[in-house]
Amino acid sequence: MDKKVVVVLTVFCLTVVGICETWRLGSDQQWQKISDTNSIGQQPADDSFSYAASQAKQFASSGQAGKAKKAYANLKKSYPQIAGGDYDAYVKAELLYSKRKYVKAAQAYSDLLEKYPESSLRQAALEREYQIGSAFLHGHKRTVLLVFKLNAYEEGTEIMNKIADIAGDAPIAKKAIETLARSREKRGAYDEAYLAWADAANRWPTGETGKDSLLGMARSLEQEYKGPTFDGKVLESSKSYYEEYVEKFPESAQQSGLTDKVEQIESQLAEKELTIADYYARTASYTSADLYYQRVIDQWPDTVSAKKAEEKLPGIKKLIADSQTPKKKKFNWKGLFL
């Protein structure tokens, strides 16, 4: 590719990527402008190409499809060196995006990335896909049969995973998986959030992402725990992740109060075991009850549950002893006369 074309396309990508962060999905599911930096009508300090590219991008971001189409056409006419299949594919996706046809737009950006993997527009397309995926994960609905509005969590998940697969170790890949995990936490899908955090930890086990992922796994499993009458394995796993975090990042753990968190989880685990012990006591399974009461005392001696277990254990041991003592047989007086 001609050096001049590469330079121009690079400038275009830098421009559009910078602009794409200026719009967000509002509570009314409409895109709202966050910043007026490089806004339409305000000539930036960059050259005329950079300004024209910024304008085209802003028109698409704000849903002005007609103006976006005209701006991209003028851009291609004024700077013919950017013309090519990848540019046409990108504009097609941008126009779908400007019309709020997000599912089709996402597919169009994906087609561009697949067909032109070396395109200088690659980063700009990834950023747009991230915007769409983030919108879907945070509640933006897709339209079905021109009338029905349905959740698009699955579509958002697919987009974010695809970004992570394509972008490798790039910041946008990490941001995509982190956004996926946090969105699942936000809507209470804690088991799915754990899987996303685990995926991030597997892809990037070190650095800031590895650190955040470890904490995310611990937090998601803790929130997944439903109480002492439910399975406590998730809580045990949560505790182990918190302990690992405390060991690896002691300063951060101290600032976040994670030592207290571990103690809180130990109390919950003790309560869980005490519930099991009480169940066995109620059902006259005294040997099992004795085992669980003793376990609570041994493993979590400083908890409220341990104190309760200490109070109940002597009674259980007496019942066990009574059940093992042979009962005296009554003399059968009636048999003497038979």
C-alpha positions in Angstrom: 0.0 0.0 0.0 1.2 3.5 -0.8 2.8 5.2 2.2 0.6 8.2 1.8 -2.5 6.1 1.9 -1.3 4.3 5.1 -0.7 7.7 6.8 -4.1 9.1 5.8 -5.9 5.9 7.0 -4.0 5.9 10.2 -5.1 9.5 10.9 -8.6 8.6 10.1 -8.6 5.7 12.5 -7.1 7.8 15.3 -9.7 10.4 14.7 -12.7 8.1 14.7 -11.5 6.1 17.7 -11.1 9.3 19.7 -14.6 10.4 18.8 -16.3 7.1 19.5 -16.0 7.7 23.2 -18.0 10.8 23.1 -21.4 9.1 23.0 -23.1 6.7 25.5 -26.4 4.9 25.8 -28.7 6.8 28.2 -31.4 5.4 30.5 -33.9 6.1 27.8 -31.9 3.8 25.4 -30.9 6.8 23.3 -27.4 7.8 22.5 -26.3 10.9 24.4 -23.3 13.1 23.9 -20.8 13.1 26.8 -18.3 15.6 25.5 -18.4 18.4 23.0 -14.7 18.0 22.2 -14.2 18.1 18.4 -17.9 18.6 18.1 -19.6 19.4 14.8 -19.0 22.9 13.7 -15.9 23.4 15.9 -12.8 23.1 13.8 -10.1 21.2 15.6 -6.4 21.9 15.5 -5.8 19.0 13.1 -5.7 19.2 9.3 -8.8 19.3 7.1 -8.9 15.6 6.6 -8.9 14.9 10.3 -11.8 17.4 10.7 -13.8 15.9 7.9 -13.3 12.4 9.3 -14.4 13.6 12.7 -17.5 15.1 11.2 -18.5 11.9 9.4 -18.0 9.9 12.6 -20.1 12.3 14.7 -22.9 12.2 12.2 -23.0 8.4 12.4 -22.7 8.5 16.2 -25.6 10.9 16.6 -27.9 9.0 14.2 -27.8 11.5 11.3 -27.7 8.9 8.6 -28.2 11.2 5.7 -25.5 13.6 6.8 -23.2 10.7 7.6 -23.6 9.2 4.1 -22.9 12.5 2.5 -19.9 13.2 4.7 -18.3 9.8 4.0 -18.9 10.2 0.3 -17.3 13.7 0.3 -14.4 12.3 2.3 -13.8 9.6 -0.4 -14.1 12.2 -3.2 -11.8 14.7 -1.5 -9.2 12.1 -0.6 -9.4 9.3 -3.3 -6.3 7.7 -1.8 -8.4 6.2 1.0 -10.7 4.4 -1.5 -10.8 0.7 -1.4 -12.9 -2.3 -0.5 -12.2 -1.9 3.2 -13.3 1.8 3.2 -16.6 0.9 1.4 -17.2 -1.9 3.9 -16.6 0.4 6.8 -18.9 3.1 5.5 -21.6 0.4 4.9 -21.3 -0.6 8.6 -21.3 3.1 9.7 -24.5 3.9 7.9 -26.2 0.9 9.4 -24.9 2.1 12.8 -26.3 5.6 12.1 -29.7 4.1 11.4 -29.5 2.2 14.8 -29.6 -1.1 13.0 -27.1 -2.4 15.5 -27.3 -6.2 14.8 -26.7 -5.6 11.1 -24.0 -3.0 11.8 -22.2 -5.4 14.1 -22.2 -8.0 11.4 -21.0 -5.5 8.8 -18.1 -4.5 11.1 -17.3 -8.2 11.6 -17.3 -8.8 7.9 -14.9 -6.0 7.4 -12.5 -7.4 10.1 -12.7 -10.9 8.5 -12.3 -9.8 4.9 -9.7 -7.1 5.5 -7.7 -8.2 8.6 -4.8 -5.9 7.7 -7.0 -2.8 7.1 -6.0 0.4 8.9 -9.7 0.7 9.7 -9.5 -2.4 11.9 -9.3 -0.5 15.2 -12.1 1.8 14.3 -14.3 -1.2 13.5 -13.4 -2.9 16.8 -14.3 0.2 18.7 -17.7 0.4 17.1 -18.3 -3.2 17.8 -17.4 -2.7 21.4 -20.0 0.2 21.6 -22.7 -2.0 20.2 -21.8 -5.0 22.4 -21.7 -2.7 25.5 -25.1 -1.2 24.6 -26.7 -4.7 24.3 -25.2 -5.9 27.5 -26.5 -2.9 29.4 -30.1 -3.3 28.2 -30.4 -1.9 24.7 -33.0 -4.1 23.0 -33.1 -5.4 19.5 -36.2 -5.0 17.3 -37.8 -8.2 16.0 -40.5 -8.1 13.3 -40.4 -4.3 13.3 -42.4 -4.2 16.5 -41.1 -6.4 19.4 -38.3 -5.3 21.6 -36.2 -8.2 23.0 -33.1 -8.3 25.2 -29.9 -8.7 23.3 -27.6 -10.1 26.0 -26.6 -13.1 23.8 -25.7 -10.8 20.9 -23.7 -8.6 23.2 -21.8 -11.6 24.7 -21.0 -12.9 21.2 -19.7 -9.5 20.1 -17.4 -9.1 23.2 -16.0 -12.6 22.9 -15.3 -12.1 19.3 -13.5 -8.8 20.0 -11.3 -10.6 22.6 -10.5 -13.4 20.1 -9.6 -10.9 17.3 -7.8 -8.3 19.3 -5.5 -10.6 21.3 -3.7 -8.7 24.1 -4.8 -5.3 22.9 -6.5 -3.1 25.6 -9.9 -3.3 23.8 -9.8 -7.1 24.1 -9.4 -6.8 27.9 -12.0 -4.1 28.1 -14.5 -6.2 26.2 -14.3 -9.2 28.6 -14.3 -7.0 31.6 -17.4 -5.2 30.4 -19.0 -8.6 29.8 -18.2 -9.7 33.3 -19.4 -6.5 35.0 -22.6 -6.4 33.1 -23.5 -9.9 34.2 -22.8 -9.0 37.8 -25.0 -5.9 37.4 -28.0 -7.9 36.3 -27.5 -10.7 38.9 -26.1 -13.4 36.6 -23.3 -14.2 39.0 -22.5 -17.6 37.7 -22.1 -16.2 34.2 -20.1 -13.3 35.6 -17.7 -15.8 37.2 -17.2 -17.6 33.9 -16.3 -14.3 32.2 -13.9 -13.3 34.9 -12.3 -16.8 34.7 -12.0 -16.4 31.0 -10.2 -13.0 31.5 -7.9 -14.6 34.2 -7.0 -17.4 31.8 -6.3 -15.0 28.9 -4.3 -12.5 31.0 -3.3 -14.0 34.3 -0.8 -11.3 35.2 -0.9 -7.5 35.3 -3.9 -5.3 36.2 -6.3 -7.5 34.3 -5.2 -10.6 36.1 -5.6 -8.8 39.4 -9.1 -7.5 38.6 -10.1 -10.9 37.3 -9.1 -12.7 40.5 -11.1 -10.3 42.6 -14.0 -10.5 40.2 -14.1 -14.3 40.5 -14.1 -14.1 44.3 -16.9 -11.4 44.3 -19.1 -13.3 41.8 -19.0 -16.5 43.6 -19.7 -14.8 46.9 -22.8 -13.1 45.4 -23.9 -16.4 43.9 -24.2 -18.0 47.4 -27.8 -18.1 48.4 -27.7 -18.9 52.1 -27.0 -21.7 54.6 -29.7 -24.0 53.2 -28.0 -24.0 49.8 -24.8 -25.6 48.5 -21.8 -23.9 50.1 -19.1 -24.9 47.5 -19.3 -21.5 45.7 -18.7 -19.8 49.0 -15.6 -22.0 49.7 -14.3 -21.2 46.3 -14.9 -17.5 46.8 -13.0 -17.6 50.1 -10.0 -19.3 48.3 -9.9 -16.6 45.7 -10.1 -13.9 48.3 -7.3 -15.5 50.2 -5.2 -15.7 47.0 -5.8 -12.0 46.4 -4.8 -11.1 49.9 -1.6 -13.1 49.6 -0.7 -11.6 46.2 -1.8 -8.0 46.7 -1.7 -7.4 50.5 -1.7 -3.6 50.2 -4.7 -3.5 47.9 -6.5 -6.1 50.0 -6.0 -4.1 53.1 -7.4 -1.0 51.5 -10.4 -3.0 50.3 -11.0 -4.6 53.7 -10.7 -8.1 52.2 -9.3 -9.5 55.5 -12.6 -8.8 57.1 -14.3 -10.2 54.1 -12.5 -13.5 54.5 -13.6 -13.6 58.2 -17.1 -12.8 57.2 -17.1 -15.7 54.7 -15.7 -18.1 57.4 -18.7 -17.1 59.6 -21.0 -18.0 56.7 -19.3 -21.3 56.2 -19.6 -22.1 59.9 -23.3 -21.2 59.8 -23.7 -23.5 56.8 -22.1 -26.5 58.7 -24.1 -25.7 61.8 -27.3 -25.9 59.7 -26.3 -29.3 58.5 -25.5 -30.4 62.1 -28.9 -29.2 63.3 -30.7 -31.1 60.5 -29.0 -34.3 61.6 -29.9 -33.6 65.2 -33.6 -33.1 64.3 -33.6 -36.4 62.3 -32.0 -38.4 65.1 -28.8 -39.0 63.1 -26.8 -38.2 66.2 -23.5 -39.6 65.1 -23.5 -37.3 62.0 -24.7 -34.4 64.1 -21.8 -34.9 66.5 -19.4 -35.0 63.6 -20.6 -31.7 62.1 -20.9 -29.9 65.5 -17.3 -30.9 66.2 -16.2 -29.7 62.8 -17.7 -26.3 63.3 -15.9 -26.0 66.7 -12.5 -27.2 65.2 -12.5 -25.2 61.9 -14.1 -21.9 63.0 -13.6 -21.6 66.8 -14.0 -17.9 66.9 -17.4 -17.7 65.3 -20.9 -17.4 66.8 -21.8 -20.8 65.2 -18.9 -22.5 67.0 -20.3 -21.2 70.4 -23.7 -22.6 69.5 -22.2 -25.9 68.5 -20.4 -26.1 71.9 -23.7 -25.6 73.6 -25.4 -28.3 71.6 -22.7 -30.9 71.5 -23.0 -32.3 75.1 -26.6 -33.1 74.5 -25.9 -34.9 71.3 -23.1 -36.9 72.9 -25.6 -37.9 75.7 -28.1 -39.1 73.1 -25.4 -41.1 71.4 -24.4 -42.7 74.7 -28.0 -43.5 75.6 -28.6 -45.1 72.2 -25.6 -47.4 72.7 -26.5 -48.5 76.2 -28.3 -51.9 76.2 -31.8 -51.6 77.6 -32.9 -54.0 80.4 -35.3 -56.6 79.3 -38.6 -56.7 81.2 -39.3 -60.0 82.9 -42.1 -61.9 81.1 -44.4 -62.8 84.0 -47.1 -63.9 81.5 -44.7 -66.6 80.2 -44.6 -68.4 83.5 -48.3 -69.4 83.2 -48.1 -70.6 79.6 
